[in-house]
Amino acid sequence: MSDGVKKRVVEKAYAKINLFLEITGKRQDGYHTIDSIMHRVSLHDTVEISCDLSLPDSISVVCDHPELNKIGYDNLAYTAAEKFACMYRENMKVGCGSIGISINKNIPLAAGLAGGSADAAAVLRGLNGLFDNPFSEKTLFKIAASLGADVPFCLSRSPMHCRGIGDDMSPCHALPNCTILIVVGKWKKKSTGIMYKELDAAKSGISAENRMLAALESQDISEICGAMYNTFELVNPYAGHVRNELIRLGASGANLSGSGPSVFGIYKSEKDAVNAGHSIISDGFRVFYCTPVD
């Protein structure tokens, strides 16, 4: 780190949606393999990272969401900082000083929008910048892959076709201009592990064809919405209801994100999205308005 012993940086941690998500298999180590099209949206957390080299090595994470403050060392942002600092000390033979992380949380928790993964990726980007980019993009992605399946995508800057356990990525075309209405379900979310087990039993050879790459290339909203799919809807009885309701309220298409419970609708008109949001809020859902980010 140059130019003094104290530095800070602010990173945006963007939420992601799955335009397409299919489970393609299960490895011997228990991890499932996927075929997914992931896209960033403008809904984001704000992550401030600071470092003071004049102080002993330490890591602290604070968040404006009380539930995350209770997590402590299990916070994915903390783990990301810890892994970065460990690798930095090992490679540079010097300490990292006092690292402070402050998260302003806007992405709802445990909603299938990769909020925790986005925060962790923002920490890796921010720390690498603060320490004058000691690690290559390849190395950062290696750290990201060790943190979770969505973290490598959240570290990327483009819409991605993600395969393997989420770490085999290739860029794809972005969504055209549209408004995305994210609806967060009012039901209790099952753990992702339980949902994978239920899905293993439910699929019984069912497999969907990924037509999203060609649809995105066409830049036709109707074609894109026709290609949307999420296999987790097989074990999420509420998702179909919300999806159908969003379409009834004018969405060109709607889809479950991740393992849920969030469902998003794609609207050609911001006005139509806002009108739909006002209608569905009355049913007890939380809504977020956003746009695609590439």
N, C-alpha and C positions, 0 to 999 in steps of 0.2 A: 504494500500500500504506500502510495506516494502522497506528497502535498499535505503533510501533517499527520497527526495520530487519530484524529476524529473525522469520520465521514458518515453520511447518510444518503439513502436513496429511497425513492417511493416507486413501487411497482403496482400495476393493475393486474389482478388475478381474475381472468375471465371465466365465466361459467361455460360449460359445453353442453350441447344436445347431441343425441344420436339420431341421425336421419335414417339410418339403417343399422340393425343389430341382430346378428344371428350367431348362435353358438355352434361351432363347427366340430368340436371334439373335446376330449379330456385327456390330458397328458398323464404319464405314470406318476408324476409328483403331485397330482391332484388338481393342478391348475387347468382351467378351461381355456380353450382357444376360441377366438372370435373372428368374425368378419363384420366390420363396422365402418360406417362413415361418420366421423365426428366433426363437429363444427363449433367454433367459438361464437358466443353471442355477447352483446354489450353489457349485460348484467355482470357486475364484477365486485369483488372485494378490493379494498385498498390495503396494501402491505407496505409498511415503512420498516426499513432495515437500517440499523446504525451499528457502528463499530468504534470502539475506543481502544487503541493499542497501548495506551498508558496504563490500562487496568489489567489485572490477571484474566486468564482465559475463563469465560463463562458464557452461558446462553440463557436468555430469558425471553418468554413469549407472553404478551398480554393481548387480550381481545375484548372488544366491547360487548361480546355475547357471553353472558355469565356461564353458560353450559360449557363453552370451550375453555374458559379459565379454570374450570374444575379438572380438566383432562391432564394438564401439566405435561409431564414428560412423554405422554402418549400422543400428544398433538403432532400431526404429521409435519407441520411447519418446524417444530422443534427437532424432529428426527432428521429432516432435510438439512438444517443448520448443523446438527451434530455430525452428520456424515461428511458434509463439506469441510467442516473444521478439522475433522480427523484426517481426511485426505490432504488438506492443506499443510497441516503440521508434518505429516509423513513425507510429503514431497518437498516442501520449502525449508524444513528444519527450523521453523520459527512458529511462535504462537499466533493466535488470531485475536487476542485481546477480548474485550467484553462485547459480545454480540447481543443487541437488543432488537426484538421483533414486535411490532405493534400491528394488529389486524383489525381493520374496520370491516365488519361482516355485513354483507348485503345478500349474498347467495344463501338461500335456506339450507339448513343442515340436513344431511341424510336424505336428499331429495332426488338423487340420480343425476345431479348437475355438476359433479366433480368439484365441489367447493373446496374441500380439504386438499385435494390433489392440485388444484389451481394455486392455492396458497403455498404449498410446498414447492411447486415449480417457480413461483415468484421469488421465494427465498433463495433458490439456487441461482436464478438469473441475477438477482440483486447482489448476493454475496460475491459472485464471480466478477461483477462490475466493480464493486467496492475494493476488491483485492487485485485490481488491474488485470483481470482476465487470465488467471493462471492456468485455467483448464479449458481444453478444447470443447467444442460442441459435442463431440463424440463421448468425451469423458463425462460431461454433464448428463447426457442421455443415459449413460451407464448407471450413474447415481440415481437418476429419476426412475429407471426400470426397477431398481432394488426397493423403491418406496411403494410402488403400486402400479396397477395396470393403466390407470388414466394419467399418471404423472408425466410420462414421456410425451403424450399428446399435448398436455397443458404447457409443456416447455416449448412446443413448436409454435410457429407463427402462421401456419396455413391450415385450411381444412385438410383433413387427412383420411386416407383409406387405411384403416388399422387392422392388422391381422396378427396371428400368433397369440401371445397373451397381451397384445396391445402395443408391443414394442417394435413390430415390423410395420413401418409406416411409409406411405408414399403420398405426395401432395395430390390433391384433386381440385376440380373447379369449385368455386364458392357459390353460395346461394345468390340469386339476383336480389335486387332491392325488395324488401318486404318488411312487414312488422310481425314479430313473433310474440305471441301471448303465452306465457308460461303459467300454468295453473298447478298449484301445490295442493295435493289431496289432503282431506281432513281425517283420513283413516290412519291407523298406526302402521308403520312400515315394518315388514318382516326383515330380518337380517339378510344380507345378500347371500351368505352361505346357505341359509335355509332355502332361499328362492332357487339357487342353483340346484340343490338336491331335488326340489319339487319339479324343476324343469327337466332334469335328467329322466325323471319318471314320466313326465307328461309328453315329451317330444315324440317318442316312439317312431323314430325315422322321419319325422316331419322336418323339412328343410326348405327355406325360402331362397329364391334366386335373388342375388344382389343386382338390381337394375338401376341403382342410384347413380353410379358413375356416369352412365350414358345420359341419365336424366339431367344431372347437373351440367353436363356438357351442352345440353340443348338449351339451358337457361329458361326453360318453360315451366312456370310454376305448377301448372296442372299435371305435367308429366312427372315433376319432382314429387309432388304430393301423392301421386299414384304409385310411386316406387317406395314410399316410406313403409318401414316395417320394424317391429321390435318383438323378438321371440318371447320376451318376459311377459308379454300380455297374456300368454297361455296360463300363467300362474298368478296373474294380477286381475282379479274379477272386476275391479273398479275402473281400470284403465279404459276399457272399451266404452263404458258408460260416459266417462268424461270426454273421450275422443269424439263420440257421436254428438255429444252436447255442443262441443266447440264447432263442429261442422254445421250443426243446426243453426248456430249463431254466426254463420258466415265464413268460417275458415275454409280455405281451399283444401286443406288436409290437416291431420293432427296425428301425433305419435307419442308414445311413452318414451321418456328419456332414461337411459340406463336401466336399472332394475326398479325405477320408480321411487316415490309415487308421482313425480312430476309428469304432467302431460303438457305438450306444447301444441299450439295451433299456428299455422302460417296464414297470414292475411295480406292481401294485396294492398289494402287500404288501412292506414293507421286509425282512421275514424271508426272503421268497422271493428278493429281489434279493441279499441277503447270501449265501444258500445257492448261488445261481447263480454269484456272484463267486468263492466258495471253490472251486467246481468248475472254473471256467475258468482260474483262476490256475495250476492244476496243469498246464495246457497251455502255460504260458510267457507268458501275456498279463499286462499290467498292468490293474488295474481301479480305478475311482473311483466312489464312491457319492454321489449328490447328489439335490437336489429342485428343482422349478421355482422361478424367481425372476421376479416381474413388476414 
